[in-house]
């Protein structure tokens, strides 16, 4: 549903605003690497802009910091609707290394609503490009669902008297593809 909506909202090109809210700059380097002629993201119509007022998409890197939360929210509010937000990297997706520190609020979604997540520390340029292309609907998602089935585990692993309850111990095993 969201892919069809994105395809209708952004039929030709995406203008991207690059926002860092205080990370280690590893994700910034990879995002800027995507914009170089080697990866040539402009062939998909994706272009970097200098102002959030001109942007359709905000690429957020770094965790939500107390010192930059207001500026990040102000940049998000300056974007015209419809707008998309991508959280790029482990810090933006979940807080990363600095999750429990005094100056970090947590993931970026605590400040601005996030539509898509691209995890990694830092994510490779191919992953960033693929994530944006899947979100916009330029390519199909190539992930097959994993099905699990329950099996009984015949030998208890640690202390049988502590682990065994009324039922048998159960482990999960990946099923073969049909």
Secondary structure, 3 states (H helix, E strand, C coil): CHHHHHHHHCCCCEEEEEEECCCCCHHHHHHHHHCCCCCCHHHHCEEECCCHHHCCEEEEECCEECCCHHHHHHHHHHCCCCCEEEEECHHHHHCHHHCCCCCEEECHHHCCCCCEEECCCCCCHHHHHHHHHHHHCCCCCCCCCCCEEEEECCCCCCCHHHHCCCCCCEEEEECCCC
